[in-house]
Amino acid sequence: PCTQSDRRTARAAPSHRRRAGAYVPLFSQLTSLHTFVIMSGDSRDNAGPAGKRRSCWFGGCRPASMAPAMALLSCVLFCLNSELLQALQTHMPAVERRPSPGLNLLLCHLGGLVFAPKFLLSTAYDMPAVSPGADDRTGLSAMLSRHPRLCALLFALLLMGYNYCWLLSAGFLAASVTTALFQTSVGMVYAMSVPLFGEPLTFLRVLGIGLLILGSMLASGVTGDKFHNSTASTGLGAGLAFAFTAAVGVALYQVLFRHLFGQWKHDVRFLAFFGAWISVWHVLVILPLLCLSSWWGFEALVLPRGHLAVGGSLVAAVIASTVNTLSLCIALWGSVMLLPCVSALSVPLMLCLDMGLHHVFPG
């Protein structure tokens, strides 16, 4: 726990100091509308005499201890927002005009703009002279990690891509089925984590991941006869393809972010910086692409109209911004397998929501 003198030192220290005992104000976004300032010490400069790290985080909690709770919160919010996005696309009243899927997702990814005035012109994280936790990476990996603003464009496209595939899949399948297929990302994350992060490859872990995926499929009814008989006639095959594509996208998003920027995991300002640039690239690149797709006739750009459509879109945007921010924090602060494994809880949660809201029961 931080002492009173630590807090006085933290308030008095300038933000550019990085020596022992100096603390800097760090920012973290929990929603696109609310932010909080917390005090943190650099892990290299705040090692005690016994070699233990001492950090002064909000409420006395370290990031690693907050990661499981954040993962659980992210899972619950994801399930609620999934139902809301599905309702906006398939269950709107006739007098309401639902937003187009692409525009709906664009709004969901603009939460980082709240930090844009702070970090838009910042070069603090471009090619640092001494990178914290510097490694021997070369080639494309080193280039991307040293140019996070450029790399944020790649992640913005990846974020938009896998969420768009998820939304298209939810148009063909029940939300619980899409979520269950989405859990195949657990196996993908584990497969990539073994060579990249040294995750142990053991029989029990492989068996556990296999049982998790199989259980998700069984619980959602993917293996039922009714599901297979209706696939060809109702376009559910497309829903399956979109769901698996979304799973590949989210696995790449989580693993690449940790691989490229794991050295910044003790700097929460970097999360705000990176989130801001993801939102900026959505405005500069993805919005023009949506306009071009509308002009080419691929998907009409439709603005929401009506109280339910507009209000639902805004609520979905706030929740999605929260989930996206939590995902970045968890990817750096927790184990690489934490978020994929906790997200397995979304299957029973989605089943409960389907039974309660849509009267859809397994089998």
TORMIKOL-21299 format. One record per atom (N, C-alpha, C): residue in one letter; x, y negated, z. Coordinates in steps of 0.02 Angstrom, whole numbers, padded with zeros to 5 digits, always signed. Atoms other than C-alpha are relative to their C-alpha. Layout:
<rs>
aXYZ;...
</rs>
This chain:
<rs>
p+00042+00061+00000;p+00000+00000+00000;p+00043-00062+00000;c-00038+00062+00005;c+00058-00175-00038;c-00006-00039+00065;t+00001+00042-00060;t+00107-00285+00109;t-00019-00070-00019;q+00018+00070+00014;q+00056-00466+00128;q+00057-00037-00033;s-00057+00033+00030;s+00232-00520+00084;s+00007+00019-00073;d-00002-00021+00070;d+00225-00416-00076;d-00047-00041-00041;r+00050+00038+00038;r+00068-00507-00129;r+00022-00072-00009;r-00025+00069+00007;r+00146-00678-00093;r+00056-00002-00052;t-00053-00003+00050;t+00299-00627-00195;t-00029+00007-00070;a+00030-00011+00066;a+00187-00569-00337;a-00030-00064-00027;r+00030+00062+00024;r+00096-00735-00344;r+00053-00051-00018;a-00051+00052+00012;a+00257-00835-00340;a+00046+00016-00059;a-00049-00019+00052;a+00357-00738-00470;a-00024-00019-00068;p+00019+00014+00070;p+00357-00801-00650;p-00008+00064-00039;s+00019-00060+00037;s+00290-00680-00781;s+00058+00031-00038;h-00053-00027+00042;h+00455-00660-00874;h+00054+00035+00041;r-00052-00031-00041;r+00555-00594-00726;r-00012+00075+00004;r+00005-00073-00002;r+00592-00407-00724;r+00050+00031+00049;r-00048-00029-00046;r+00711-00384-00578;r-00036+00028+00061;a+00030-00034-00058;a+00683-00292-00414;a-00038-00050+00042;g+00043+00041-00042;g+00543-00364-00310;g-00043-00048-00038;a+00040+00047+00039;a+00469-00466-00452;a-00059+00036-00031;y+00061-00030+00027;y+00291-00430-00505;y-00028-00047-00053;v+00029+00040+00053;v+00200-00489-00658;v-00074+00013-00003;p+00072-00011+00007;p+00014-00515-00688;p-00013+00042-00062;l+00017-00045+00055;l-00055-00377-00799;l-00075+00001-00009;f+00071+00003+00015;f-00222-00371-00886;f-00025+00067-00024;s+00033-00061+00024;s-00340-00227-00917;s-00072-00015-00014;q+00068+00012+00021;q-00507-00228-01008;q-00043+00060+00017;l+00047-00053-00014;l-00650-00126-00938;l-00062-00006-00044;t+00051+00011+00050;t-00782-00203-01052;t+00022-00058-00042;s-00017+00057+00042;s-00780-00331-01191;s-00020-00065+00032;l+00024+00061-00032;l-00860-00456-01071;l+00034-00014+00067;h-00029+00009-00066;h-00767-00427-00906;h+00072+00025+00000;t-00070-00020-00008;t-00581-00421-00868;t+00021-00012+00072;f-00026+00013-00066;f-00481-00413-00711;f+00076-00003-00004;v-00072+00008-00003;v-00303-00460-00665;v+00025+00041+00059;i-00029-00041-00052;i-00200-00336-00566;i+00075-00010+00002;m-00071+00010-00008;m-00023-00341-00502;m+00036+00066-00004;s-00035-00063+00009;s+00102-00210-00553;s+00075-00013-00001;g-00073+00003+00003;g+00287-00179-00533;g+00026+00046-00053;d-00032-00043+00050;d+00402-00107-00664;d+00028+00062+00035;s-00020-00062-00033;s+00437+00076-00623;s+00076+00005+00005;r-00073-00005-00003;r+00622+00054-00659;r+00028-00045+00055;d-00027+00049-00047;d+00643-00096-00543;d-00025+00009+00070;n+00031-00005-00065;n+00537-00041-00397;n+00006+00070+00029;a-00012-00065-00031;a+00612+00124-00346;a+00028-00011+00070;g-00021+00007-00070;g+00631+00140-00158;g+00065+00036+00012;p-00063-00032-00016;p+00784+00206-00067;p-00002+00076-00009;a+00006-00072+00008;a+00715+00383-00078;a-00012+00019-00072;g+00011-00014+00071;g+00692+00367-00266;g-00073+00001-00019;k+00071-00001+00015;k+00503+00353-00254;k-00020-00067-00030;r+00024+00061+00031;r+00413+00227-00363;r-00049-00035+00047;r+00047+00040-00038;r+00323+00086-00276;r-00031-00049-00048;s+00034+00047+00043;s+00193-00009-00373;s-00059-00029+00037;c+00054+00036-00033;c+00065-00136-00320;c-00058-00007-00047;w+00056+00000+00047;w-00089-00090-00420;w-00063-00023+00035;f+00063+00024-00026;f-00265-00153-00398;f-00029+00052+00049;g+00029-00045-00050;g-00338-00079-00238;g+00050+00049+00028;g-00050-00046-00025;g-00172+00007-00199;g+00003+00066-00037;c+00002-00063+00038;c-00206+00142-00331;c+00050-00002-00057;r-00046-00006+00056;r-00077+00201-00454;r-00038+00022-00062;p+00035-00019+00062;p-00124+00228-00637;p-00014+00074-00004;a+00009-00072+00006;a-00098+00416-00628;a-00058+00025+00043;s+00054-00021-00043;s-00221+00430-00484;s-00068-00023-00026;m+00063+00025+00027;m-00352+00328-00576;m-00021+00036-00064;a+00014-00030+00065;a-00340+00426-00739;a-00057+00051+00001;p+00056-00047+00001;p-00456+00572-00691;p-00068-00032+00007;a+00064+00034-00008;a-00594+00456-00631;a-00018-00039-00064;m+00012+00036+00062;m-00574+00351-00789;m-00022+00048-00055;a+00019-00049+00050;a-00585+00508-00896;a-00072+00022+00009;l+00069-00020-00013;l-00747+00561-00811;l-00048-00056-00019;l+00042+00056+00019;l-00820+00387-00831;l-00005-00007-00076;s+00000+00003+00073;s-00769+00386-01014;s-00046+00053-00030;c+00042-00055+00025;c-00856+00554-01040;c-00074-00017+00007;v+00070+00017-00012;v-01020+00494-00963;v-00022-00056-00047;l+00018+00055+00045;l-01019+00331-01061;l-00004+00022-00072;f+00001-00026+00068;f-00979+00424-01221;f-00066+00035-00015;c+00063-00036+00011;c-01131+00536-01200;c-00059-00048-00005;l+00055+00048+00001;l-01248+00391-01162;l+00002-00041-00065;n-00005+00040+00061;n-01182+00290-01309;n-00015+00042-00062;s+00015-00044+00056;s-01196+00441-01424;s-00076+00002-00012;e+00073-00001+00006;e-01383+00451-01388;e-00026-00067-00026;l+00022+00066+00022;l-01400+00263-01412;l+00014-00010-00074;l-00017+00008+00071;l-01309+00263-01580;l-00044+00044-00044;q+00044-00044+00039;q-01410+00411-01639;q-00070-00029-00004;a+00066+00031+00000;a-01571+00323-01589;a-00003-00060-00047;l-00001+00058+00045;l-01519+00166-01682;l-00004+00021-00073;q-00001-00021+00070;q-01496+00268-01841;q-00060+00042-00020;t+00052-00048+00019;t-01642+00390-01833;t-00067-00010+00034;h+00062+00004-00037;h-01776+00335-01710;h-00024-00072+00011;m+00021+00069-00006;m-01805+00150-01739;m-00072-00009-00024;p+00068+00014+00025;p-01985+00085-01756;p+00002-00030-00070;a+00003+00023+00069;a-02042+00038-01930;a+00010-00075-00006;v-00006+00074+00003;v-02047-00148-01888;v+00071-00023+00014;e-00070+00017-00015;e-01865-00144-01833;e+00045+00020-00059;r-00048-00018+00052;r-01719-00144-01954;r+00066+00020+00033;r-00060-00025-00032;r-01576-00035-01898;r+00062-00025-00037;p-00061+00021+00034;p-01397-00089-01934;p+00029+00059-00040;s-00034-00052+00038;s-01297+00006-02063;s+00053+00032+00045;p-00048-00035-00044;p-01182+00138-01985;p+00068-00034+00005;g-00066+00031-00001;g-01023+00050-02037;g+00001-00065+00040;l+00004+00062-00038;l-01077-00119-01967;l-00009+00015+00074;n+00010-00018-00070;n-01136-00035-01808;n+00065+00018+00034;l-00064-00019-00028;l-00965+00041-01780;l+00048-00059+00004;l-00044+00059-00001;l-00876-00120-01825;l-00014-00042+00063;l+00017+00038-00059;l-00970-00210-01687;l+00025+00035+00063;c-00023-00037-00059;c-00921-00071-01566;c+00075-00005+00011;h-00073+00002-00006;h-00736-00101-01599;h+00027-00070+00005;l-00022+00069-00003;l-00729-00289-01574;l+00013-00024+00071;g-00009+00021-00070;g-00711-00289-01385;g+00068-00029+00014;g-00067+00026-00012;g-00525-00322-01395;g+00010-00072-00020;l-00006+00071+00019;l-00557-00494-01470;l+00002-00046+00059;v-00003+00042-00060;v-00575-00558-01293;v+00072-00017+00018;f-00070+00013-00014;f-00385-00546-01283;f+00037-00032-00059;a-00033+00027+00059;a-00350-00614-01457;a+00033-00068+00011;p-00034+00065-00011;p-00316-00795-01400;p+00066+00007+00037;k-00061-00009-00040;k-00183-00728-01282;k+00055+00032-00041;f-00051-00041+00032;f-00094-00606-01397;f+00003-00005-00075;l+00002+00003+00073;l-00133-00656-01576;l+00068-00018-00030;l-00065+00023+00026;l+00032-00746-01602;l+00059+00025+00040;s-00054-00024-00043;s+00131-00651-01472;s+00045+00049-00039;t-00049-00047+00030;t+00290-00563-01529;t+00038+00038+00055;a-00035-00030-00058;a+00333-00494-01357;a+00014+00074-00011;y-00008-00073+00008;y+00313-00313-01415;y+00024+00019-00069;d-00027-00015+00066;d+00386-00327-01590;d+00076+00008+00004;m-00071-00015+00001;m+00557-00244-01604;m+00035-00026+00062;p-00033+00024-00061;p+00608-00270-01421;p+00074+00017-00002;a-00073-00011-00001;a+00794-00289-01395;a+00018+00062+00040;v-00010-00060-00041;v+00789-00159-01257;v-00069+00029+00013;s+00066-00031-00008;s+00638-00045-01268;s-00001+00041+00064;p+00004-00041-00061;p+00582+00026-01100;p-00007+00073-00017;g+00002-00071+00015;g+00612+00212-01100;g+00023+00015-00070;a-00022-00009+00069;a+00706+00198-01264;a+00021+00071-00013;d-00018-00068+00019;d+00730+00362-01356;d+00039-00001-00065;d-00041-00006+00060;d+00821+00426-01508;d-00043+00010-00063;r+00042-00009+00059;r+00674+00423-01629;r+00025-00041-00058;t-00021+00034+00061;t+00713+00375-01807;t-00055+00005-00052;g+00047-00005+00055;g+00621+00350-01969;g-00066-00035+00014;l+00067+00030-00004;l+00434+00315-01978;l-00023-00008+00072;s+00022+00003-00070;s+00403+00353-01794;s+00031-00060+00036;a-00034+00056-00032;a+00533+00226-01737;a-00026-00066-00028;m+00024+00062+00030;m+00471+00095-01860;m-00068-00020+00027;l+00067+00015-00025;l+00290+00109-01802;l+00002-00020+00074;s-00002+00016-00071;s+00335+00107-01617;s+00030-00069+00012;r-00031+00066-00009;r+00437-00053-01641;r-00040-00055-00033;h+00044+00050+00031;h+00301-00141-01741;h-00072+00016+00018;p+00067-00021-00022;p+00143-00114-01638;p-00056-00038-00034;r+00054+00036+00034;r+00045-00250-01728;r-00016+00034-00066;l+00012-00036+00062;l+00068-00159-01894;l-00030+00068+00014;c+00026-00066-00018;c+00036+00007-01810;c-00073-00003+00021;a+00070+00008-00021;a-00127-00060-01739;a-00048+00005-00060;l+00041-00008+00060;l-00193-00066-01918;l-00013+00073-00014;l+00009-00072+00009;l-00164+00121-01935;l-00051+00028+00050;f+00045-00025-00051;f-00254+00153-01772;f-00071-00028-00009;a+00067+00027+00013;a-00397+00037-01820;a-00035+00041-00055;l+00029-00041+00053;l-00425+00137-01980;l-00017+00070+00026;l+00013-00067-00028;l-00411+00301-01885;l-00060-00002+00047;l+00056+00006-00046;l-00532+00241-01750;l-00066-00007-00038;m+00061+00010+00039;m-00659+00182-01878;m-00017+00064-00038;g+00012-00060+00040;g-00638+00341-01981;g-00032+00056+00039;y+00028-00058-00036;y-00669+00472-01848;y-00066-00017+00033;n+00066+00018-00027;n-00811+00375-01768;n-00054-00002-00055;y+00048+00000+00056;y-00893+00352-01938;y-00020+00072-00018;c+00016-00071+00013;c-00880+00540-01968;c-00046+00028+00054;w+00043-00023-00054;w-00956+00572-01797;w-00072-00025-00010;l+00067+00028+00009;l-01101+00456-01835;l-00036+00032-00058;l+00031-00035+00056;l-01132+00537-02004;l-00021+00070+00019;s+00018-00068-00022;s-01129+00708-01922;s-00062-00001+00043;a+00059+00005-00043;a-01256+00652-01792;a-00063-00013-00039;g+00059+00009+00042;g-01372+00607-01935;g-00027+00066-00027;f+00021-00065+00024;f-01378+00791-01987;f-00013+00050+00057;l+00003-00048-00055;l-01357+00880-01820;l-00026-00033+00063;a+00016+00025-00066;a-01422+00863-01644;a+00064-00026+00033;a-00059+00030-00031;a-01306+00757-01537;a+00040+00052+00039;s-00035-00051-00038;s-01265+00908-01428;s+00042+00045-00045;v-00038-00042+00047;v-01211+01010-01580;v+00062-00037-00026;t-00056+00040+00022;t-01102+00870-01646;t+00053-00005+00054;t-00047+00005-00056;t-01024+00849-01474;t+00037+00065+00011;a-00033-00065-00010;a-00989+01035-01460;a+00053+00012-00053;l-00050-00007+00053;l-00902+01039-01629;l+00059-00047+00011;f-00051+00050-00014;f-00807+00885-01574;f+00052+00027+00049;q-00045-00028-00050;q-00729+00990-01434;q+00057+00041-00030;t-00056-00034+00032;t-00620+01081-01560;t+00063-00044+00001;s-00058+00044-00005;s-00508+00928-01540;s+00045+00019+00059;v-00041-00022-00057;v-00450+01004-01374;v+00056+00046-00024;g-00051-00046+00027;g-00361+01144-01467;g+00050-00037-00043;m-00046+00037+00043;m-00288+01021-01592;m+00049-00041+00041;v-00044+00039-00043;v-00220+00908-01454;v+00053+00045+00032;y-00047-00045-00032;y-00142+01057-01367;y+00053+00025-00049;a-00047-00024+00051;a-00063+01122-01528;a+00053-00053-00016;m-00048+00053+00014;m+00018+00953-01560;m+00042-00018+00060;s-00036+00019-00061;s+00069+00928-01378;s+00058+00046+00015;v-00054-00048-00015;v+00177+01084-01371;v+00066-00023-00030;p-00065+00023+00027;p+00312+01021-01492;p+00016-00072+00018;l-00014+00071-00010;l+00291+00835-01456;l+00014-00018+00072;f-00006+00020-00070;f+00275+00827-01267;f+00023+00057+00045;g-00026-00054-00041;g+00340+00995-01210;g-00052+00035+00043;e+00051-00036-00038;e+00174+01063-01149;e+00015+00075-00004;p-00015-00072+00001;p+00201+01245-01097;p-00051+00039-00040;l+00043-00043+00040;l+00131+01371-01219;l-00008+00067+00036;t+00012-00060-00040;t+00054+01506-01110;t-00065+00033-00023;f+00060-00038+00019;f-00075+01641-01137;f-00062-00026+00035;l+00058+00024-00038;l-00189+01574-01000;l-00026-00065-00028;r+00022+00064+00028;r-00193+01399-01076;r-00035+00010-00067;v+00032-00014+00064;v-00231+01465-01249;v-00068+00033+00010;l+00064-00033-00014;l-00366+01578-01178;l-00051-00049+00027;g+00046+00050-00028;g-00441+01435-01079;g-00028-00047-00053;i+00024+00044+00053;i-00450+01322-01232;i-00048+00038-00046;g+00045-00040+00041;g-00526+01463-01334;g-00068+00009+00032;l+00064-00009-00036;l-00659+01495-01201;l-00038-00066+00003;l+00033+00065-00001;l-00694+01308-01190;l-00037-00014-00066;i+00030+00012+00065;i-00726+01294-01377;i-00059+00048-00012;l+00053-00049+00010;l-00827+01455-01383;l-00061-00015+00044;g+00055+00018-00044;g-00931+01403-01233;g-00039-00060-00025;s+00034+00059+00028;s-00968+01235-01313;s-00045+00020-00058;m+00040-00022+00057;m-01028+01321-01471;m-00063+00038+00023;l+00056-00039-00024;l-01138+01444-01376;l-00052-00044+00035;a+00046+00042-00037;a-01212+01310-01264;a-00041-00045-00044;s+00036+00045+00044;s-01260+01198-01408;s-00042+00035-00052;g+00040-00037+00048;g-01337+01337-01514;g+00030+00004-00069;v-00032-00003+00066;v-01210+01328-01656;v+00000+00071-00027;t-00005-00069+00023;t-01201+01517-01662;t-00069+00034-00008;g+00066-00030+00005;g-01390+01544-01665;g-00022+00012-00071;d+00024-00017+00067;d-01482+01622-01812;d-00039-00058-00031;k+00039+00056+00026;k-01597+01472-01826;k+00045-00053-00030;f-00047+00051+00025;f-01448+01358-01848;f+00027+00020-00068;h-00029-00023+00063;h-01370+01463-01987;h-00051+00002-00056;n+00051-00005+00053;n-01533+01489-02081;n-00020-00069-00026;s+00021+00067+00021;s-01567+01302-02087;s+00056-00042-00030;t-00057+00040+00022;t-01393+01247-02138;t-00005-00020-00073;a+00000+00014+00072;a-01413+01261-02327;a-00057-00047-00020;s+00059+00037+00022;s-01587+01183-02335;s-00002-00071+00026;t+00006+00066-00030;t-01562+01031-02224;t+00065-00040-00001;g-00063+00038+00004;g-01383+00978-02260;g+00042+00005+00063;l-00039-00006-00061;l-01312+01039-02095;l+00072+00017-00015;g-00069-00013+00018;g-01157+01097-02187;g+00041-00064-00002;a-00035+00065+00000;a-01112+00915-02214;a+00011-00024+00071;g-00008+00020-00070;g-01142+00884-02030;g+00058+00036+00033;l-00056-00037-00027;l-01019+01022-01986;l+00067-00029-00024;a-00062+00026+00028;a-00887+00952-02103;a+00018-00068+00032;f-00013+00065-00030;f-00906+00776-02033;f+00022+00007+00073;a-00018-00010-00071;a-00897+00840-01853;a+00072+00024+00007;f-00068-00025-00004;f-00736+00936-01883;f+00050-00054-00022;t-00044+00055+00020;t-00660+00787-01974;t+00008-00050+00056;a-00004+00045-00058;a-00703+00678-01825;a+00045+00029+00054;a-00042-00032-00050;a-00618+00805-01711;a+00074-00008-00017;v-00069+00009+00022;v-00458+00797-01814;v+00022-00073+00012;g-00017+00070-00008;g-00463+00607-01809;g+00013-00020+00072;v-00010+00020-00071;v-00484+00590-01621;v+00062+00034+00029;a-00061-00033-00024;a-00345+00717-01590;a+00062-00038-00022;l-00057+00039+00025;l-00225+00619-01700;l+00005-00067+00037;y+00001+00065-00034;y-00278+00456-01616;y+00032+00005+00069;q-00025-00007-00068;q-00240+00518-01440;q+00074+00020+00001;v-00069-00025-00002;v-00079+00611-01479;v+00049-00052-00028;l-00045+00049+00030;l-00002+00478-01592;l+00010-00060+00045;f-00007+00058-00043;f-00038+00338-01470;f+00048+00015+00057;r-00046-00017-00055;r+00049+00428-01328;r+00071+00011-00027;h-00066-00014+00027;h+00192+00483-01441;h+00037-00064-00018;l-00032+00061+00024;l+00226+00310-01511;l+00012-00051+00056;f-00003+00055-00049;f+00194+00201-01358;f+00001+00024+00072;g-00004-00025-00069;g+00219+00312-01206;g+00048-00039+00043;q-00049+00038-00038;q+00365+00202-01155;q-00030-00063+00032;w+00032+00060-00027;w+00243+00059-01119;w-00054+00017+00052;k+00057-00020-00042;k+00131+00157-01000;k-00004-00037+00066;h+00002+00038-00062;h+00179+00049-00850;h-00013-00074-00013;d+00013+00070+00017;d+00139-00114-00941;d-00071-00006-00026;v+00070+00004+00020;v-00048-00145-00944;v-00012-00057-00049;r+00006+00053+00049;r-00021-00304-01042;r+00005+00027-00071;f-00006-00030+00067;f+00030-00194-01188;f-00067+00029-00023;l+00065-00027+00019;l-00140-00107-01184;l-00046-00056-00024;a+00041+00057+00022;a-00225-00277-01195;a+00023-00026-00067;f-00029+00022+00063;f-00107-00330-01334;f-00021+00046-00058;f+00016-00047+00053;f-00137-00172-01435;f-00075+00002-00014;g+00072+00001+00010;g-00325-00173-01407;g-00022-00063-00037;a+00017+00062+00034;a-00333-00354-01464;a+00015+00006-00075;w-00018-00005+00070;w-00243-00314-01626;w-00041+00053-00038;i+00046-00047+00032;i-00353-00163-01661;i-00064-00036-00021;s+00060+00037+00016;s-00503-00279-01654;s+00013-00052-00055;v-00016+00049+00052;v-00416-00412-01758;v+00003+00033-00069;w-00004-00035+00064;w-00379-00285-01895;w-00069+00022-00024;h+00068-00015+00021;h-00562-00235-01894;h-00031-00059-00036;v+00027+00059+00032;v-00606-00413-01938;v+00035-00015-00066;l-00039+00019+00059;l-00465-00440-02064;l-00002+00051-00056;v-00005-00053+00050;v-00468-00272-02154;v-00065+00040-00007;i+00057-00046+00005;i-00616-00162-02111;i-00064-00036-00019;l+00060+00037+00021;l-00751-00295-02126;l+00000-00013-00075;p+00000+00006+00073;p-00696-00337-02305;p-00011+00067-00036;l+00013-00065+00030;l-00694-00150-02343;l-00073+00019+00002;l+00072-00013-00004;l-00873-00135-02282;l-00039-00042-00051;c+00032+00042+00052;c-00921-00281-02395;c+00011+00029-00069;l-00013-00031+00065;l-00837-00196-02543;l-00041+00064-00010;s+00040-00060+00006;s-00925-00032-02506;s-00073-00016-00012;s+00068+00022+00013;s-01090-00125-02503;s-00007-00023-00072;w+00002+00025+00069;w-01049-00208-02669;w+00003+00057-00051;w-00005-00058+00045;w-01002-00041-02746;w-00060+00047+00006;g+00059-00042-00008;g-01164+00037-02684;g+00011+00061+00043;f-00012-00058-00043;f-01083+00161-02563;f-00043-00002+00062;e+00043+00009-00059;e-01170+00093-02409;e-00017-00074+00006;a+00023+00070-00005;a-01274-00065-02400;a+00016-00028+00069;l-00015+00034-00063;l-01217-00187-02267;l-00065-00032+00026;v+00066+00021-00025;v-01375-00210-02164;v+00009-00027+00071;l-00001+00030-00066;l-01390-00327-02016;l-00060+00024+00040;p+00058-00022-00040;p-01501-00272-01870;p-00051-00056+00005;r+00054+00048-00007;r-01669-00356-01855;r-00051+00028+00049;g+00047-00021-00051;g-01789-00348-01709;g+00035+00004+00068;h-00028+00002-00068;h-01767-00352-01521;h+00036+00066+00017;l-00030-00064-00016;l-01732-00166-01503;l+00064+00012-00039;a-00058-00012+00042;a-01610-00157-01648;a+00059-00044+00021;v-00054+00046-00019;v-01511-00312-01598;v+00025+00016+00070;g-00020-00014-00069;g-01512-00273-01412;g+00037+00067+00005;g-00033-00065-00002;g-01467-00090-01440;g+00070-00003-00030;s-00066+00006+00031;s-01323-00137-01555;s+00050-00035+00047;l-00045+00036-00046;l-01251-00258-01427;l+00019+00045+00059;v-00016-00045-00056;v-01265-00132-01285;v+00048+00055-00023;a-00045-00051+00026;a-01184+00002-01393;a+00071-00027-00010;a-00066+00030+00010;a-01042-00118-01435;a+00037-00007+00066;v-00033+00009-00065;v-01007-00155-01251;v+00023+00068+00027;i-00018-00067-00026;i-01010+00030-01202;i+00058+00029-00040;a-00054-00027+00041;a-00901+00080-01349;a+00066-00034+00013;s-00061+00035-00016;s-00774-00055-01310;s+00030+00025+00066;t-00023-00027-00064;t-00765+00011-01133;t+00032+00068-00010;v-00026-00067+00011;v-00740+00190-01192;v+00066-00002-00037;n-00063+00006+00039;n-00606+00139-01318;n+00058-00022+00045;t-00052+00025-00045;t-00510+00044-01184;t+00020+00054+00050;l-00015-00054-00046;l-00524+00186-01060;l+00042+00055-00034;s-00037-00052+00036;s-00461+00307-01192;s+00074-00017-00008;l-00070+00021+00005;l-00303+00205-01220;l+00036+00005+00067;c-00030-00003-00066;c-00271+00193-01034;c+00014+00073+00020;i-00008-00070-00019;i-00298+00380-01007;i+00055+00033-00040;a-00051-00030+00042;a-00187+00425-01154;a+00071-00015+00025;l-00066+00018-00026;l-00041+00334-01071;l+00010+00021+00072;w-00009-00010-00072;w-00074+00358-00886;w-00010+00072+00022;g+00013-00068-00021;g-00138+00536-00878;g+00037+00051-00043;s-00027-00053+00042;s-00087+00703-00949;s-00031-00004-00069;v+00026+00003+00068;v-00106+00719-01136;v-00061+00044-00008;m+00058-00044+00004;m-00233+00858-01105;m-00057-00021+00045;l+00052+00021-00048;l-00333+00762-00974;l-00065-00019-00034;l+00061+00024+00032;l-00456+00672-01086;l-00034+00054-00041;p+00035-00053+00037;p-00489+00818-01206;p-00034+00051+00045;c+00031-00051-00044;c-00522+00938-01062;c-00059-00028+00038;v+00056+00030-00036;v-00632+00819-00963;v-00059-00012-00047;s+00054+00013+00048;s-00729+00780-01122;s-00043+00062-00012;a+00041-00060+00006;a-00789+00961-01119;a-00063-00005+00041;l+00060+00011-00039;l-00911+00903-00987;l-00055-00034-00040;s+00051+00034+00042;s-00998+00805-01125;s-00049+00050-00029;v+00046-00050+00029;v-01074+00969-01189;v-00060+00011+00046;p+00060-00006-00042;p-01184+01004-01036;p-00037-00065+00009;l+00035+00065-00007;l-01220+00818-01019;l-00044-00013-00061;m+00040+00011+00060;m-01279+00808-01200;m-00059+00048-00003;l+00055-00047-00002;l-01383+00965-01178;l-00056-00025+00046;c+00050+00027-00046;c-01469+00886-01028;c-00036-00060-00031;l+00032+00057+00032;l-01500+00727-01126;l-00047+00022-00056;d+00044-00026+00053;d-01571+00826-01274;d-00064+00029+00029;m+00059-00030-00030;m-01688+00921-01159;m-00045-00054+00031;g+00040+00051-00032;g-01742+00765-01064;g-00030-00050-00047;l+00022+00053+00044;l-01757+00643-01208;l-00036+00026-00063;h+00026-00025+00064;h-01795+00750-01361;h-00037+00066+00006;h+00033-00064-00012;h-01867+00909-01283;h+00029+00055-00046;v-00036-00050+00038;v-01737+01010-01378;v+00038+00045+00048;f-00028-00047-00048;f-01686+01167-01283;f+00047+00049-00035;p-00046-00048+00031;p-01541+01289-01316;p-00038+00062-00021;g+00032-00061+00024;g-01595+01437-01422;g-00070-00011-00027;
</rs>
